């Protein structure tokens, strides 16, 4: 997920940056820090431009580990505090209208011991604490399961813990939808099952942090997911149309097309056998990859009354017959070489291939789009 990746980028980048020493115009609030064991060390306040660290300012902490930084004019975004020689960072979420006061230990900057003066940073760090508690509990349960995969009590506890965490995370997003802190929480949710929540957050944050690289990345992520969701919905709708066009239990419409040698073969001529109508093409890679499974089913069940009628959506006869020979497909084949306008494909509403329709002895539809083990299982049931 994007947020975790960006935070890792921040962490690795911030540790390698150095202060520029350039003081920007004093147009914002004051950041006050107290860092235990930080006396004499340099505290850096960094922002990020095009995912690259840029030192805003820095201060050498006094003998009590205290120091302050005058914030220049800054937009709402994620920032970071690091300390010279330190290995981690404190993530801040603010703009220069705030005057945050923070305290931490030099060897654990990621976990502030106190924090005030920045509403969104308080929310963000509060959620981080919630995730740390969840991760600690989850790790214990996962260790138990790694030791004993049959530990049903640990599995039940892990499932309950995960459900509770997801529920609390979802509530956090809903309760603070206009805070950029929700970007960290959304990182822990599945965008496919929480699409409305992700879309709601995108719209709520559009004017809150419009120039943030993190928001731009989130916006792009949601856009891609929406496109994928729409494509999946379109596919489902197309499948529903197929199902309604020739429903299970209906008599399959008859058709007749020519075999490779020019002999017409009608579907009705196969009545009395269990028939698989297999819509495919030589140029369809998924179709060709599925052929070994179809051949296995044919070899097993053809002696028991199973027949296949391959309907090719090819338009080049040489490519069609070449694929039949190359793949060694011993069943009956027909085509009108009309590509996607194949008359049988149009009759059956075929919009993607491979696509199969399984008919019983009476020519009635009993299943659609069966492949591999599912096809063999159904044939074993029908051809007892």
TARA-V370145 format. One record per backbone hydrogen bond with DSSP energy under -0.5 kcal/mol. NH is the residue of the N-H (numbers start at 1). CO is the residue of the C=O. Records with the same first field share a line. If there is no record, write none. Layout:
NH=CO  CO
This chain:
5=1
6=2
7=3
8=4
9=5
10=6
11=7
12=8
13=9
14=10
15=11
16=12  13
17=14
23=21
24=22
27=25
28=71
29=96
31=69
32=30  100
33=67
34=102
35=65
36=34  104
38=35
40=61
41=38
43=41  59
44=42  82
45=57
46=44  80
47=54
49=52
52=49
54=47
56=45
57=45
59=43
61=41  59
62=66
65=62
67=33
69=31
71=29  69
77=94
79=92
80=46
81=90
82=44
84=42
86=83
90=81
91=89
92=79
94=77
96=74
98=95
99=117
101=116
102=32
103=114
104=34
105=108
106=36
108=105
111=108
112=110
113=103
114=103
116=101
121=93
122=118
123=119
124=120
125=121
126=122
127=123
128=124
129=125
130=126
131=127
132=128
133=129
134=130
135=131
136=132
137=133
138=134
139=135
140=136
141=137
142=138
143=139
144=140
145=141
146=142
147=143
148=144
151=148
152=150
155=151
156=152
157=153
158=154
159=155
160=156
161=157
162=158
163=159
164=160
165=161
166=162
167=163
168=164
169=165
170=166
171=167
172=168
173=169
174=170
175=171
176=172
177=174
179=176
182=179
183=180
184=181
185=181
186=182
187=183
188=185
189=186
191=189
193=190
194=190
198=194
199=195
200=196
201=197
202=198
203=199
204=200
205=201
206=202  203
209=205
212=209
216=212
217=213
218=214
219=215
220=216
221=217
222=218
223=219
224=220
225=221
226=222
227=223
228=224
229=225
230=226
231=227
232=228
233=229
234=230
235=231
236=232
237=233
238=234
239=235
240=236
241=237
242=238
243=239
244=240
245=241
246=242
247=244
249=365
250=247
252=363
257=265
258=335
259=263
262=259
265=257
267=255
269=266
270=267
271=268
272=361
273=270
274=305
275=273  359
276=307
277=275  357
278=276  309
279=277  355
280=278  311
284=281
285=283
288=284
289=285
290=286
291=287
293=290
294=290
295=291
296=292
297=293
298=294
299=295
300=296
301=297
302=298
304=301
305=302
306=301
307=274
309=276
310=308  332
311=278
312=310  334
313=280
317=315
320=316
321=317
322=318
323=319
324=320
325=321
326=322
327=323
328=324
329=324
330=328
332=308
334=310
335=258
339=314
341=338
342=339
346=342
347=343
348=344
349=346
350=345
354=279
355=279
357=277
358=367
359=275
360=364
363=360
365=250
366=358
367=358
369=356
374=371
375=371
376=372
377=373
378=374
379=375
380=376
381=377
382=378
383=379
384=382
